[in-house]
Amino acid sequence: MTRQELFTNIKKKRSFLCVGLDTDITKIPSHLHKEQDPIFEFNKQIIDATADVTVAYKPNIAFYEALGPKGWESLQKTLDYIPNDIFTIADAKRGDIGNTSALYARAFFEAMSFDSITVAPYMGRDSVKPFLQFDGKWVILLGLTSNEGFADFQNEPMADGKKLFEKVITTSQQWGSADNMMYVVGATRGEMFKEVRALAPEHFLLVPGIGAQGGDLEATCKYGMNSQCGLLVNSARGIIYAGNGVDFAEKAKLAATDLQQQMDEMLEKYL
Ligand SMILES: O=c1ccn([C@@H]2O[C@H](COP(=O)(O)O)[C@@H](O)[C@H]2O)c(=O)[nH]1
């Protein structure tokens, strides 16, 4: 999917919502356990309930690989079920020496057909570039993460006075462009979106941290939105576990629609 197609979907749905499919077998409603593949059945119902207000789905791979081969099967079925016009993100946070990264890329872009993958940048250029060799696919580099520990390294000044996340964002622009690279910036980072936008005005940002982590949608949009919206805002637990009974999908739909309506207002205000 191209940047323009992503923006067209955002305008059409008045939404830049990314639903996180962080499906935990211990948290899904008990009535689903009688199904042959409870994880897929849960995801299927979540997708049916939220697809009309959603522009991206982001399964976090940990939730699937923790279940072994059966988890990978549920992931593949989920990916196949997501409508073609919705952007897919493998939140896998991969990255290794070049030949290994090349195989991670094949796993998620060829064996599975995700549109994008999250990549940890800290092994540098040869660990990231293999993911950028696939036409129409995207790398989403960790920039400024949503968790408390972001301050340990990402926000630390380096010898040249630049913070590590600034260095990641500027240097990585030599490897890819706004048409095949995005950055992860947490919704908990507030005004720091200004610093990110000064360095990457055109790139899309994947923004986790809304909902369960208490991130701020208004600040994210005020400081982070660009002329093509430039934001994919993720919520997982806040949507998929909005309910825990037989009506879990309806509750998820309400939570997703509530967020979409706030996004509609943000688009009106800041785009
Ligand atoms: O900085 C980051 C990077 C990734 N994540 C991931 O996003 C979701 C957030 O889930 P919620 O339930 O909406 O909190 C999850 O998959 C994280 O691994 C992040 O939170 N922060």
Ligand as a Chemical Component Dictionary entry (heavy atoms), coordinates in Angstrom:
data_LIG
# 
_chem_comp.id                   LIG 
_chem_comp.type                 NON-POLYMER 
_chem_comp.pdbx_formal_charge   0 
_chem_comp.three_letter_code    LIG 
# 
loop_
_chem_comp_atom.comp_id 
_chem_comp_atom.atom_id 
_chem_comp_atom.alt_atom_id 
_chem_comp_atom.type_symbol 
_chem_comp_atom.charge 
_chem_comp_atom.model_Cartn_x 
_chem_comp_atom.model_Cartn_y 
_chem_comp_atom.model_Cartn_z 
_chem_comp_atom.pdbx_ordinal 
LIG O1 O1 O 0 6.638  2.069  22.013 1  
LIG C1 C1 C 0 5.883  1.114  21.854 2  
LIG C2 C2 C 0 6.025  0.213  20.810 3  
LIG C3 C3 C 0 5.112  -0.783 20.670 4  
LIG N1 N1 N 0 4.083  -0.928 21.542 5  
LIG C4 C4 C 0 3.106  -2.011 21.278 6  
LIG O2 O2 O 0 1.835  -1.423 20.982 7  
LIG C5 C5 C 0 0.808  -2.154 21.621 8  
LIG C6 C6 C 0 0.104  -1.310 22.654 9  
LIG O3 O3 O 0 -0.956 -2.023 23.242 10 
LIG P1 P1 P 0 -2.026 -1.359 24.246 11 
LIG O4 O4 O 0 -2.768 -2.542 24.775 12 
LIG O5 O5 O 0 -2.893 -0.444 23.438 13 
LIG O6 O6 O 0 -1.267 -0.645 25.293 14 
LIG C7 C7 C 0 1.469  -3.410 22.173 15 
LIG O7 O7 O 0 1.456  -4.404 21.177 16 
LIG C8 C8 C 0 2.889  -2.964 22.431 17 
LIG O8 O8 O 0 3.810  -4.021 22.366 18 
LIG C9 C9 C 0 3.941  -0.059 22.568 19 
LIG O9 O9 O 0 3.009  -0.139 23.397 20 
LIG N2 N2 N 0 4.852  0.958  22.694 21 
# 
loop_
_chem_comp_bond.comp_id 
_chem_comp_bond.atom_id_1 
_chem_comp_bond.atom_id_2 
_chem_comp_bond.value_order 
_chem_comp_bond.pdbx_ordinal 
LIG O1 C1 DOUB 1  
LIG C1 C2 SING 2  
LIG C1 N2 SING 3  
LIG C2 C3 DOUB 4  
LIG C3 N1 SING 5  
LIG N1 C4 SING 6  
LIG N1 C9 SING 7  
LIG C4 O2 SING 8  
LIG C4 C8 SING 9  
LIG O2 C5 SING 10 
LIG C5 C6 SING 11 
LIG C5 C7 SING 12 
LIG C6 O3 SING 13 
LIG O3 P1 SING 14 
LIG P1 O4 DOUB 15 
LIG P1 O5 SING 16 
LIG P1 O6 SING 17 
LIG C7 O7 SING 18 
LIG C7 C8 SING 19 
LIG C8 O8 SING 20 
LIG C9 O9 DOUB 21 
LIG C9 N2 SING 22 
# 
